[in-house]
């Protein structure tokens, strides 16, 4: 954040003892940072490299590709994504792609829905006064945010029964509705914070200029709140992409998502490590890319409302 | 999604428009009631004709919601257009939460096994008494106490990392991204990457590392307490970045002059931290810890996929236990009773926690 200020800072000349202490402190800080970086990245590295190993390399615990072992595409071949199989037909790859796109549709659909519904509610709650029975704005906000503490297991069984009756079991529509419900409180939380930061004078000026309430919202407020919406959207997509519990209970052949596929492979006996590693890598890769590319928005979303 | 207002002049509201709006509301409500009644009678076997599923009732609810929105605008003008902002969220949440939860409370009072042909039988509080006598349920609750208590350890680590990232370091952005990545990964992938593969006893790198340190035959899921700690470590690994990022934001928002003033006064780093930084960080810390506890109370995916609650239920969380009660035994009635009890316990726990925190902070200031 303030890196410019920090790099401009030149430490004054110090006596030897103090300089030694300073170096000691630096070393401690950087070694802790590097240690934790290894803790964070090693599992990802391990998964990625294991997907290129053959059985003996796995047994020996080889770590470094090209040095310890030769690249073997066996794992990727087993899900039909290695260079020599990518243009051939592969039932495993079709299965993988189906799960992949199910995950994509479910997470994008739910996030879009949650962003629309949640932004509207958050805007209404920050700008207007509502009264319904005994409930005021604060109560309504609390009602939305309190959904956050609802454990998924409470809804899982009723939804199983309801979805069977509604003919929504094993459909992406059903999953999208549940995921929307899951991320809606988070979206409202983030967007409320965003809208509160926008001065109300902007809309008042727009109203004077003849725009309607909705016109002012769409043409004046939304563009300003866009970064916040992107942040909420990215967080929603991540949460939905990783969701396992509801998908495992409610989805089967038609609509089950990538996490369910990964989990079903771990359950079976005698799994081949290389194909599991390839599958896991393929499942986490999109998120790692999102994490690196959109880190700014993820952090913005997570810190919304935390610091006042 | 949102109904476009009719070309009426929707600025002012008149008695006629109020009457029109009322008619739309009541008409839509009547339609919804008729559709629901029609299907209820059919499902109960009283009438012969009906829909093949309850889906039309859902559509009727959607139509009712749209009509309600239109009626608001027609009847109340500007005020109604404002109501349109929260109406979709309210109707959606009510339909998706209130109704299923009430339905869940009913299921909890029935003897219902999906595997048997008998169907649903009302049996009062029998599930509740069975639950009170179920050692595995109490065991899972006890494990939850452990998992929630470990949030404090995660908090200390996250705070340390946030302080490091806030120090004058190079490549801050690289470290921040690296530290954030575990949070991106799905718990299911984590359970394979770490739980099943790195912690594999024979050739997993973590086991090899322990062997290199001199531990013979390391086992991560054999002993109950070590298994609990292994599960906890994986969960912490994914979620520490969450608290870290919030605490880092808190640290960056601190007024610089306060800490500098303390240093000018001759306080060393340790004294500055406890005397100035930490007290200022208390509000952010509380938010981070409470949010983390809320997420922690849902812990399940890793347990389901790595240990299935074993050994002997040592790693079970309430959610993973209920998940297996449904998955393996199809015992819907009993599982739901536990879920509903858990919900009530959580609500009581979180409410008490918030009350205590508020009181403590009032006394502090």
Interface residues (C-beta under 8 A of the other chain):
Chain A: X1 X2 X3 X6 X9 X29 X30 X32 X33 X36 X37 X39 X40 X41 X42 X43 X44 X46 X47 X50 X58 X59 X60 X61 X63 X116 X117 X118 X120 X121 X123 X124 X125 X127 X128 X130 X140 X143 X144 X147 X148 X149 X150 X151 X152 X153 X154 X155 X156 X157 X158 X159 X160 X161 X162 X165 X166 X167 X168 X177 X178 X180 X181 X184 X188 X212 X213 X214 X217 X238 X241 X242 X243 X244 X245 X248 X249 X258 X259 X260 X262 X263 X266 X267 X273 X276 X277 X280 X283 X284 X287 X288 X290 X291 X292 X295 X298 X299 X302 X303 X305 X306 X307 X308
Chain B: X1 X2 X52 X53 X54 X55 X57 X58 X78 X81 X82 X83 X84 X85 X86 X88 X89 X90 X92 X93 X96 X97 X100 X101 X103 X104 X107 X160 X161 X164 X167 X168 X169 X172 X173 X175 X176 X177 X178 X179 X180 X181 X182 X183 X184 X185 X186 X187 X188 X189 X190 X191 X192 X193 X194 X196 X197 X198 X202 X203 X204 X205 X208 X237 X242 X245 X246 X249 X250 X252 X253 X283 X284 X287 X288 X294 X297 X298 X300 X301 X304 X305 X318 X319 X322 X323 X326 X327 X332 X335 X336 X339 X340 X342 X343 X346 X347 X350
